[in-house]
């Protein structure tokens, strides 16, 4: 330890209360940064989890073509007037008739984690006098579970039973409550074409999205094809998951080269989700950095007061041969010490706060406590930001101290 560091140590230990306040301000800022970002990351993860319980990263379906062919060719003669009233874009085919072939091509792409076929139609479900509309999904149980972990949200029954029973159906808990049924009851499902079939409820689904749970019903895709009189390779939707959902738009571009059907990434169809997630991240960072900057102002005030109180001592040191760099080193050493001690304490407090949040009871989706994420990056950034702000807050007063003229100070 050199002379400058010894002097810095004396300055720090001589005013213990000021030192404690400075350390606590840094610790508070860093701990709040960690807690805020861990909580917001948890909220984003929960939102993503709920979103992707039934929505894939990429969706392929049969949509109206954006390119409308002209009904009558444009006349070459400029004197001819062409008038077409009430022109319409008509969809002549429905669904995807070669879904299995497209699915096999998609599985060859290295970016794709899984593919599942669905047959989705609107139906009416009747239980005695109770009658309500619902969204019926014919699913491939194994692939569906791989994409969405659907089995995790089955609160009664077993998802795999759909493959064993052609009359088996799983209802969302909200839909079951609406029509007043429970597991083991039978219901009648009617299509828009007037075809009816009796199903037995073999399970209940609770995804965490109340809107979806009030209208959703699941059967096997083979049963759905029979119910709607479709061929064995028919599907209304091909659902695709990538290894990283953030890259869905890039992968969708590759998929468009494989098929003429409509290919839509989740970002295209759900822009509000992307925006809300981004806004939450910005808000968390803004609040956290504001707390750290406020802590920096506190350290600046303390260091500035120290410079004013030690102004005569600084003048004596300079008269003894200490130069401006020595004075800067003395005060920066104090700032570094405050930043390091406060940073370590802040990391500990931040981790304690996150652990406390992690045990607070809060029911959301499949979680029973507040959502938090333990991310090492948040701890590193918090410590780094805290140290940098502390250095800046310490450098400004030390620069002022380095310019003190000992002659003027000692003369009084």
Residue pairs with C-beta under 8 A, 6 or more apart in sequence:
1 9
4 326
4 329
4 330
4 333
5 329
5 333
7 317
7 330
8 329
8 330
8 331
8 333
8 334
8 337
11 306
11 310
11 330
11 334
12 19
12 334
12 337
12 338
13 19
15 306
18 302
18 305
18 306
19 338
21 298
21 302
22 298
22 299
22 302
22 338
22 342
23 338
23 341
23 342
23 345
24 342
24 345
25 294
25 295
25 298
25 299
25 342
26 295
26 299
26 338
26 339
26 341
26 342
26 343
26 345
26 346
26 386
26 390
27 342
27 343
27 345
27 346
27 349
28 291
28 295
28 346
28 349
29 288
29 291
29 292
29 294
29 295
29 296
29 346
29 386
29 389
30 292
30 342
30 343
30 346
30 347
30 349
30 350
30 382
30 383
30 385
30 386
31 346
31 347
31 349
31 350
31 352
31 353
32 287
32 288
32 291
32 350
33 288
33 289
33 291
33 292
33 350
33 378
33 381
33 382
33 385
33 386
34 346
34 347
34 350
34 351
34 353
34 354
34 378
34 379
34 382
35 350
35 353
35 354
35 357
36 284
36 287
36 288
37 284
37 285
37 288
37 375
37 378
37 381
37 382
38 350
38 354
38 357
38 372
38 373
38 374
38 375
38 378
39 284
39 354
39 357
39 370
39 371
39 372
40 280
40 281
40 283
40 284
41 372
41 373
41 375
41 378
42 370
42 371
42 372
42 373
43 280
43 371
44 277
44 280
44 281
45 371
45 373
46 364
46 365
46 367
46 371
47 273
47 276
47 277
48 245
48 277
49 208
49 365
49 366
50 207
50 208
50 209
50 365
51 266
51 270
51 273
52 148
52 245
52 266
53 148
53 149
53 150
53 153
53 207
53 208
53 209
53 212
53 365
54 148
54 207
54 209
54 212
54 216
55 266
55 270
56 116
56 147
56 148
56 239
56 240
56 241
56 266
57 240
57 241
57 242
57 245
57 248
57 251
57 265
57 266
58 239
58 240
58 241
58 242
58 248
58 251
58 252
58 255
58 263
58 264
58 265
58 266
59 237
59 238
59 239
59 240
59 263
59 264
59 266
59 269
60 96
60 102
60 237
60 238
60 239
60 240
60 255
60 259
60 261
60 262
60 263
60 264
61 96
61 236
61 237
61 238
61 261
61 262
61 264
62 91
62 93
62 94
62 95
62 96
62 236
62 261
62 262
63 91
63 261
63 262
64 89
64 91
65 89
68 87
68 89
71 84
71 87
72 82
72 84
74 82
75 82
94 236
95 119
95 230
95 234
95 235
95 236
96 102
96 234
96 235
96 236
96 237
96 238
96 261
97 231
97 233
97 234
98 233
99 117
99 233
99 234
99 235
99 238
100 117
100 233
101 233
102 238
102 258
102 259
102 261
103 115
103 117
103 238
105 258
105 259
106 112
106 115
106 238
106 240
106 255
106 258
107 115
109 251
109 254
109 255
111 242
111 243
111 247
111 250
111 251
111 254
112 240
112 241
112 242
112 243
112 251
113 146
113 147
113 241
113 242
113 243
114 143
114 146
114 147
114 240
114 241
115 143
115 147
115 238
115 239
115 240
115 241
116 139
116 140
116 143
116 144
116 146
116 147
116 238
116 239
117 139
117 140
117 143
117 221
117 235
117 237
117 238
117 239
118 137
118 138
118 139
118 140
118 144
118 221
118 235
118 236
118 237
118 238
118 239
119 137
119 138
119 221
119 224
119 225
119 228
119 230
119 234
119 235
119 236
119 237
120 135
120 136
120 137
120 138
120 236
120 237
121 135
121 136
121 191
121 192
121 224
121 228
121 236
122 133
122 134
122 135
122 136
122 192
123 133
123 134
123 135
123 136
123 189
123 190
123 191
123 192
123 217
124 131
124 132
124 133
124 134
124 189
124 190
125 131
125 132
125 133
125 134
125 171
125 175
125 179
125 187
125 188
125 189
125 190
125 217
126 179
126 187
126 188
126 189
126 190
127 179
127 180
127 181
127 185
127 187
127 188
130 178
130 179
130 180
131 179
132 175
132 178
132 179
133 215
134 171
134 175
134 215
134 216
134 217
135 215
135 216
135 217
136 189
136 217
136 218
136 219
136 224
137 216
137 217
137 218
137 219
137 224
138 219
138 220
138 221
138 222
138 223
138 224
138 225
138 227
139 150
139 162
139 218
139 219
139 220
139 221
140 220
140 221
141 150
141 159
141 160
141 162
141 163
141 220
144 150
144 159
145 151
145 159
146 241
147 239
147 241
150 159
150 205
150 218
151 158
151 159
151 160
152 366
153 205
153 206
153 207
153 208
153 366
154 170
154 203
154 204
154 205
155 173
155 204
155 205
155 206
156 183
156 203
156 204
157 170
157 183
157 202
157 203
157 204
158 202
158 203
159 170
159 203
159 218
161 168
161 202
161 203
162 168
162 169
162 170
162 202
162 218
162 219
162 220
162 223
163 220
165 200
165 202
166 220
166 222
166 223
166 226
167 197
167 198
167 199
167 200
167 223
168 199
168 200
168 202
168 219
168 220
168 223
169 187
169 189
169 199
169 200
169 201
169 202
169 217
169 218
169 219
170 201
170 202
170 203
170 204
170 205
170 217
170 218
170 219
171 181
171 201
171 203
171 204
171 205
171 216
171 217
171 218
172 204
172 205
172 206
172 207
172 212
172 213
172 214
172 215
172 216
172 217
173 204
173 205
173 206
173 213
174 210
174 213
174 214
174 215
175 213
175 214
175 215
175 216
175 217
176 182
176 201
176 204
178 214
179 187
181 187
181 201
182 201
182 204
183 201
183 202
183 203
183 204
184 200
184 201
185 200
185 201
186 198
186 199
186 200
186 201
187 198
187 199
187 201
188 196
188 197
188 198
188 199
189 196
189 197
189 198
189 199
189 217
189 227
190 196
191 227
191 228
195 227
195 228
195 229
197 227
199 219
205 213
205 216
205 218
206 213
207 213
207 216
207 365
208 364
208 365
208 366
219 227
221 235
222 232
224 230
225 231
225 232
225 234
238 261
240 251
240 255
242 248
242 251
245 266
248 265
248 266
248 267
249 265
249 267
249 268
251 265
252 263
252 264
252 265
252 268
255 263
256 263
266 273
267 274
288 382
289 385
292 385
292 386
292 389
293 389
295 386
295 389
296 389
296 390
296 392
296 393
297 393
299 335
299 338
299 389
299 390
299 393
299 394
300 393
300 394
300 396
300 397
303 331
303 334
303 335
303 393
303 394
303 396
303 397
303 398
304 396
304 397
304 400
306 331
306 334
306 397
307 314
307 331
307 397
307 398
307 400
307 401
310 401
311 401
311 404
311 409
312 409
312 410
314 327
314 401
314 404
314 406
314 409
315 404
315 405
315 406
315 409
315 410
316 406
316 410
317 326
317 327
318 324
318 327
318 404
318 406
319 406
319 410
324 402
324 403
325 402
327 398
327 401
327 402
327 404
328 395
328 398
328 399
328 401
328 402
330 398
331 394
331 395
331 397
331 398
331 401
332 391
332 394
332 395
332 398
334 394
335 390
335 391
335 393
335 394
335 395
335 398
336 387
336 390
336 391
336 394
338 390
338 394
339 386
339 387
339 390
339 391
339 394
340 387
342 386
342 390
343 382
343 383
343 386
343 387
343 390
346 382
346 383
346 386
347 379
347 382
347 383
350 379
350 382
351 379
354 372
354 374
357 369
357 370
357 372
358 369
358 370
358 372
359 369
360 369
360 370
361 368
361 369
362 368
362 369
362 370
362 371
364 371
